[in-house]
Amino acid sequence: MPTGHCGTPDCTLLFQRRVYQTSRNVSWGTSRIFALLYDVITQGENTVYLLADNFATYQGTPVSWPAVYACRLHEGRVIEGRRFYDQARVVAATNPELVIPNYRPTWTPSLVNTPAAGAGRAVDPAEFVHDYDALWHANNDEVPIGLAAYYNSTGMILNPGMLRPITKPEIPGYYQALLAAVPDLNPELQGWAGDSESLCVEWLYRGLTGSDGQHGLLLRVVDVFEFADGGVQYGHAYFDTLTILAASNVEAQHQIATVRAKFFG
């Protein structure tokens, strides 16, 4: 198991998949952050994605947030790190208004009790990533149903902005809403790691958003997929909703910049 630091204000130290703590001086005081590292997904010897639940206390209020830490290694040590988590979860104790609208699920009856497109055969992770990437760049009308088709009949997604995991028949509506808000969304594949059981796929989302469609969105995302019986059983995206809010709401930009400076330096 590699050891090292991911180079971020809230990163964990790695040692045998245990619980770790870090004490870091950030702009709002000394914070002791406990991180529960619950999965490690690798690609070769030098690419590692760490899945963790983080816990801290701010002015007596418990704060928690899930995160993915992407690390590039050299000779067993971390030389580059990126973090993927929702900053809105961290600042919610003092700024609960900084949230994107929650997705209100809609229902696609034709997907009820339908198997995954690859049901019954082992998942080839490279093929899955290739096909998933290609679908993202198909016609927008094909994307919502196409992405949902990868999921088992009991498959679910939980992303920032959802009040609960959504089921397979509710998945198309989520992507329809996303593409309605950002019609020119262009997810650029950045890398991936995993196998036929679990997979991390890293993206850089680009597009124009806002009521006038003139504000640039640049958002780093990691999708984590868990597979069963040839289909996706559970999907979870990690991204920062404050970035989305700042891109889509000009009036919130100054407040978000101030909050980020206070909490993250």
Secondary structure as a PSIPRED ss2 file (coil, helix, strand):
# PSIPRED VFORMAT (PSIPRED V4.0)

   1 M C   1.000  0.000  0.000
   2 P C   1.000  0.000  0.000
   3 T E   0.000  0.000  1.000
   4 G C   1.000  0.000  0.000
   5 H E   0.000  0.000  1.000
   6 C C   1.000  0.000  0.000
   7 G C   1.000  0.000  0.000
   8 T C   1.000  0.000  0.000
   9 P C   1.000  0.000  0.000
  10 D C   1.000  0.000  0.000
  11 C C   1.000  0.000  0.000
  12 T C   1.000  0.000  0.000
  13 L E   0.000  0.000  1.000
  14 L C   1.000  0.000  0.000
  15 F C   1.000  0.000  0.000
  16 Q C   1.000  0.000  0.000
  17 R C   1.000  0.000  0.000
  18 R C   1.000  0.000  0.000
  19 V E   0.000  0.000  1.000
  20 Y E   0.000  0.000  1.000
  21 Q E   0.000  0.000  1.000
  22 T E   0.000  0.000  1.000
  23 S E   0.000  0.000  1.000
  24 R E   0.000  0.000  1.000
  25 N E   0.000  0.000  1.000
  26 V E   0.000  0.000  1.000
  27 S C   1.000  0.000  0.000
  28 W C   1.000  0.000  0.000
  29 G E   0.000  0.000  1.000
  30 T E   0.000  0.000  1.000
  31 S E   0.000  0.000  1.000
  32 R E   0.000  0.000  1.000
  33 I E   0.000  0.000  1.000
  34 F E   0.000  0.000  1.000
  35 A E   0.000  0.000  1.000
  36 L E   0.000  0.000  1.000
  37 L E   0.000  0.000  1.000
  38 Y E   0.000  0.000  1.000
  39 D E   0.000  0.000  1.000
  40 V E   0.000  0.000  1.000
  41 I E   0.000  0.000  1.000
  42 T E   0.000  0.000  1.000
  43 Q E   0.000  0.000  1.000
  44 G C   1.000  0.000  0.000
  45 E C   1.000  0.000  0.000
  46 N C   1.000  0.000  0.000
  47 T E   0.000  0.000  1.000
  48 V E   0.000  0.000  1.000
  49 Y E   0.000  0.000  1.000
  50 L E   0.000  0.000  1.000
  51 L E   0.000  0.000  1.000
  52 A E   0.000  0.000  1.000
  53 D E   0.000  0.000  1.000
  54 N E   0.000  0.000  1.000
  55 F E   0.000  0.000  1.000
  56 A E   0.000  0.000  1.000
  57 T E   0.000  0.000  1.000
  58 Y E   0.000  0.000  1.000
  59 Q C   1.000  0.000  0.000
  60 G C   1.000  0.000  0.000
  61 T E   0.000  0.000  1.000
  62 P E   0.000  0.000  1.000
  63 V E   0.000  0.000  1.000
  64 S E   0.000  0.000  1.000
  65 W E   0.000  0.000  1.000
  66 P E   0.000  0.000  1.000
  67 A E   0.000  0.000  1.000
  68 V E   0.000  0.000  1.000
  69 Y E   0.000  0.000  1.000
  70 A E   0.000  0.000  1.000
  71 C E   0.000  0.000  1.000
  72 R E   0.000  0.000  1.000
  73 L E   0.000  0.000  1.000
  74 H E   0.000  0.000  1.000
  75 E C   1.000  0.000  0.000
  76 G C   1.000  0.000  0.000
  77 R E   0.000  0.000  1.000
  78 V E   0.000  0.000  1.000
  79 I E   0.000  0.000  1.000
  80 E E   0.000  0.000  1.000
  81 G E   0.000  0.000  1.000
  82 R E   0.000  0.000  1.000
  83 R E   0.000  0.000  1.000
  84 F E   0.000  0.000  1.000
  85 Y C   1.000  0.000  0.000
  86 D C   1.000  0.000  0.000
  87 Q H   0.000  1.000  0.000
  88 A H   0.000  1.000  0.000
  89 R H   0.000  1.000  0.000
  90 V H   0.000  1.000  0.000
  91 V H   0.000  1.000  0.000
  92 A C   1.000  0.000  0.000
  93 A C   1.000  0.000  0.000
  94 T C   1.000  0.000  0.000
  95 N C   1.000  0.000  0.000
  96 P C   1.000  0.000  0.000
  97 E C   1.000  0.000  0.000
  98 L C   1.000  0.000  0.000
  99 V C   1.000  0.000  0.000
 100 I C   1.000  0.000  0.000
 101 P C   1.000  0.000  0.000
 102 N C   1.000  0.000  0.000
 103 Y C   1.000  0.000  0.000
 104 R C   1.000  0.000  0.000
 105 P C   1.000  0.000  0.000
 106 T C   1.000  0.000  0.000
 107 W C   1.000  0.000  0.000
 108 T C   1.000  0.000  0.000
 109 P H   0.000  1.000  0.000
 110 S H   0.000  1.000  0.000
 111 L H   0.000  1.000  0.000
 112 V C   1.000  0.000  0.000
 113 N C   1.000  0.000  0.000
 114 T C   1.000  0.000  0.000
 115 P C   1.000  0.000  0.000
 116 A C   1.000  0.000  0.000
 117 A C   1.000  0.000  0.000
 118 G C   1.000  0.000  0.000
 119 A C   1.000  0.000  0.000
 120 G C   1.000  0.000  0.000
 121 R C   1.000  0.000  0.000
 122 A C   1.000  0.000  0.000
 123 V C   1.000  0.000  0.000
 124 D C   1.000  0.000  0.000
 125 P H   0.000  1.000  0.000
 126 A H   0.000  1.000  0.000
 127 E H   0.000  1.000  0.000
 128 F H   0.000  1.000  0.000
 129 V H   0.000  1.000  0.000
 130 H H   0.000  1.000  0.000
 131 D H   0.000  1.000  0.000
 132 Y H   0.000  1.000  0.000
 133 D H   0.000  1.000  0.000
 134 A H   0.000  1.000  0.000
 135 L H   0.000  1.000  0.000
 136 W H   0.000  1.000  0.000
 137 H C   1.000  0.000  0.000
 138 A C   1.000  0.000  0.000
 139 N C   1.000  0.000  0.000
 140 N C   1.000  0.000  0.000
 141 D C   1.000  0.000  0.000
 142 E C   1.000  0.000  0.000
 143 V H   0.000  1.000  0.000
 144 P H   0.000  1.000  0.000
 145 I H   0.000  1.000  0.000
 146 G H   0.000  1.000  0.000
 147 L H   0.000  1.000  0.000
 148 A H   0.000  1.000  0.000
 149 A C   1.000  0.000  0.000
 150 Y C   1.000  0.000  0.000
 151 Y E   0.000  0.000  1.000
 152 N E   0.000  0.000  1.000
 153 S E   0.000  0.000  1.000
 154 T E   0.000  0.000  1.000
 155 G E   0.000  0.000  1.000
 156 M E   0.000  0.000  1.000
 157 I E   0.000  0.000  1.000
 158 L E   0.000  0.000  1.000
 159 N C   1.000  0.000  0.000
 160 P C   1.000  0.000  0.000
 161 G C   1.000  0.000  0.000
 162 M C   1.000  0.000  0.000
 163 L C   1.000  0.000  0.000
 164 R C   1.000  0.000  0.000
 165 P C   1.000  0.000  0.000
 166 I E   0.000  0.000  1.000
 167 T E   0.000  0.000  1.000
 168 K H   0.000  1.000  0.000
 169 P H   0.000  1.000  0.000
 170 E H   0.000  1.000  0.000
 171 I H   0.000  1.000  0.000
 172 P H   0.000  1.000  0.000
 173 G H   0.000  1.000  0.000
 174 Y H   0.000  1.000  0.000
 175 Y H   0.000  1.000  0.000
 176 Q H   0.000  1.000  0.000
 177 A H   0.000  1.000  0.000
 178 L H   0.000  1.000  0.000
 179 L H   0.000  1.000  0.000
 180 A H   0.000  1.000  0.000
 181 A H   0.000  1.000  0.000
 182 V C   1.000  0.000  0.000
 183 P C   1.000  0.000  0.000
 184 D C   1.000  0.000  0.000
 185 L C   1.000  0.000  0.000
 186 N E   0.000  0.000  1.000
 187 P E   0.000  0.000  1.000
 188 E E   0.000  0.000  1.000
 189 L E   0.000  0.000  1.000
 190 Q E   0.000  0.000  1.000
 191 G E   0.000  0.000  1.000
 192 W E   0.000  0.000  1.000
 193 A E   0.000  0.000  1.000
 194 G E   0.000  0.000  1.000
 195 D C   1.000  0.000  0.000
 196 S C   1.000  0.000  0.000
 197 E C   1.000  0.000  0.000
 198 S E   0.000  0.000  1.000
 199 L E   0.000  0.000  1.000
 200 C E   0.000  0.000  1.000
 201 V E   0.000  0.000  1.000
 202 E E   0.000  0.000  1.000
 203 W E   0.000  0.000  1.000
 204 L E   0.000  0.000  1.000
 205 Y E   0.000  0.000  1.000
 206 R E   0.000  0.000  1.000
 207 G E   0.000  0.000  1.000
 208 L E   0.000  0.000  1.000
 209 T E   0.000  0.000  1.000
 210 G C   1.000  0.000  0.000
 211 S C   1.000  0.000  0.000
 212 D C   1.000  0.000  0.000
 213 G C   1.000  0.000  0.000
 214 Q C   1.000  0.000  0.000
 215 H E   0.000  0.000  1.000
 216 G E   0.000  0.000  1.000
 217 L E   0.000  0.000  1.000
 218 L E   0.000  0.000  1.000
 219 L E   0.000  0.000  1.000
 220 R E   0.000  0.000  1.000
 221 V E   0.000  0.000  1.000
 222 V E   0.000  0.000  1.000
 223 D E   0.000  0.000  1.000
 224 V E   0.000  0.000  1.000
 225 F E   0.000  0.000  1.000
 226 E E   0.000  0.000  1.000
 227 F E   0.000  0.000  1.000
 228 A E   0.000  0.000  1.000
 229 D C   1.000  0.000  0.000
 230 G C   1.000  0.000  0.000
 231 G E   0.000  0.000  1.000
 232 V E   0.000  0.000  1.000
 233 Q E   0.000  0.000  1.000
 234 Y E   0.000  0.000  1.000
 235 G E   0.000  0.000  1.000
 236 H E   0.000  0.000  1.000
 237 A E   0.000  0.000  1.000
 238 Y E   0.000  0.000  1.000
 239 F C   1.000  0.000  0.000
 240 D C   1.000  0.000  0.000
 241 T H   0.000  1.000  0.000
 242 L H   0.000  1.000  0.000
 243 T H   0.000  1.000  0.000
 244 I H   0.000  1.000  0.000
 245 L H   0.000  1.000  0.000
 246 A H   0.000  1.000  0.000
 247 A H   0.000  1.000  0.000
 248 S H   0.000  1.000  0.000
 249 N C   1.000  0.000  0.000
 250 V H   0.000  1.000  0.000
 251 E H   0.000  1.000  0.000
 252 A H   0.000  1.000  0.000
 253 Q H   0.000  1.000  0.000
 254 H H   0.000  1.000  0.000
 255 Q H   0.000  1.000  0.000
 256 I H   0.000  1.000  0.000
 257 A H   0.000  1.000  0.000
 258 T H   0.000  1.000  0.000
 259 V H   0.000  1.000  0.000
 260 R H   0.000  1.000  0.000
 261 A H   0.000  1.000  0.000
 262 K H   0.000  1.000  0.000
 263 F H   0.000  1.000  0.000
 264 F H   0.000  1.000  0.000
 265 G C   1.000  0.000  0.000
